Amino acid sequence: MSLSVTQAGKRGGLKLLQIRGRNHFVMIGKKGQAVMRERYPDMAREWGRRGGRPRKLTLREIMGERGK
């Protein structure tokens, strides 16, 4: 049986949730937010006004292919 990357990531995330619990995800989210604010100290308000931080380009978009 072959898994897609998305399916494998979902399984891994659910297993980690089962092992470490929700608090683990809360803690890593707070760490990520702190790093983002360190790297881009003046941009959080602007991104919020625009509806969130701009997303990175996907590999398909970089390669010029049509996709989601």
C-alpha beads as a LAMMPS data file, in Angstrom:
LAMMPS data file: protein, C-alpha beads

68 atoms
67 bonds

1 atom types
1 bond types

-500.0 500.0 xlo xhi
-500.0 500.0 ylo yhi
-500.0 500.0 zlo zhi

Masses

1 110.0

Atoms # bond

1 1 1 0.000 0.000 0.000
2 1 1 1.356 3.381 -0.987
3 1 1 0.639 6.602 0.877
4 1 1 0.677 10.098 -0.499
5 1 1 2.772 12.695 1.278
6 1 1 -0.419 14.329 2.552
7 1 1 -1.743 11.071 3.977
8 1 1 1.608 10.260 5.614
9 1 1 1.751 13.733 7.181
10 1 1 -1.768 13.403 8.523
11 1 1 -1.020 9.992 10.043
12 1 1 2.182 11.286 11.612
13 1 1 0.456 14.358 13.014
14 1 1 -2.370 12.329 14.513
15 1 1 0.098 9.878 16.057
16 1 1 2.088 12.756 17.560
17 1 1 -1.146 14.231 18.919
18 1 1 -1.951 10.884 20.510
19 1 1 1.535 10.574 22.046
20 1 1 2.292 14.151 23.130
21 1 1 -1.135 15.757 23.358
22 1 1 -2.619 19.057 22.298
23 1 1 -0.386 21.101 24.611
24 1 1 2.651 20.117 22.509
25 1 1 1.093 21.710 19.421
26 1 1 0.172 24.816 21.408
27 1 1 3.787 25.165 22.589
28 1 1 5.340 24.770 19.126
29 1 1 2.788 27.214 17.706
30 1 1 3.787 29.819 20.285
31 1 1 7.469 29.256 19.485
32 1 1 6.773 29.705 15.782
33 1 1 4.848 32.907 16.445
34 1 1 7.719 34.273 18.550
35 1 1 10.265 33.537 15.808
36 1 1 8.016 35.117 13.173
37 1 1 7.712 38.280 15.264
38 1 1 11.510 38.352 15.745
39 1 1 12.204 38.023 12.039
40 1 1 9.456 40.389 10.895
41 1 1 8.826 42.734 13.839
42 1 1 6.802 45.351 11.977
43 1 1 4.873 43.089 9.615
44 1 1 2.392 41.238 11.880
45 1 1 -0.103 44.113 11.919
46 1 1 0.161 44.607 8.147
47 1 1 -0.312 40.874 7.430
48 1 1 -3.314 40.816 9.738
49 1 1 -4.834 43.720 7.868
50 1 1 -4.324 41.839 4.599
51 1 1 -5.822 38.607 5.924
52 1 1 -2.703 36.725 7.003
53 1 1 0.915 36.159 6.119
54 1 1 1.506 35.637 2.399
55 1 1 1.876 31.966 1.558
56 1 1 4.974 30.568 -0.077
57 1 1 4.799 29.450 -3.682
58 1 1 4.220 25.753 -4.269
59 1 1 6.652 23.694 -6.318
60 1 1 4.077 23.549 -9.122
61 1 1 3.816 27.337 -9.156
62 1 1 7.593 27.697 -9.197
63 1 1 7.869 25.247 -12.101
64 1 1 5.014 26.971 -13.939
65 1 1 2.624 24.011 -13.938
66 1 1 -1.099 24.292 -13.385
67 1 1 -2.298 22.966 -10.079
68 1 1 -4.320 23.761 -7.012

Bonds

1 1 1 2
2 1 2 3
3 1 3 4
4 1 4 5
5 1 5 6
6 1 6 7
7 1 7 8
8 1 8 9
9 1 9 10
10 1 10 11
11 1 11 12
12 1 12 13
13 1 13 14
14 1 14 15
15 1 15 16
16 1 16 17
17 1 17 18
18 1 18 19
19 1 19 20
20 1 20 21
21 1 21 22
22 1 22 23
23 1 23 24
24 1 24 25
25 1 25 26
26 1 26 27
27 1 27 28
28 1 28 29
29 1 29 30
30 1 30 31
31 1 31 32
32 1 32 33
33 1 33 34
34 1 34 35
35 1 35 36
36 1 36 37
37 1 37 38
38 1 38 39
39 1 39 40
40 1 40 41
41 1 41 42
42 1 42 43
43 1 43 44
44 1 44 45
45 1 45 46
46 1 46 47
47 1 47 48
48 1 48 49
49 1 49 50
50 1 50 51
51 1 51 52
52 1 52 53
53 1 53 54
54 1 54 55
55 1 55 56
56 1 56 57
57 1 57 58
58 1 58 59
59 1 59 60
60 1 60 61
61 1 61 62
62 1 62 63
63 1 63 64
64 1 64 65
65 1 65 66
66 1 66 67
67 1 67 68
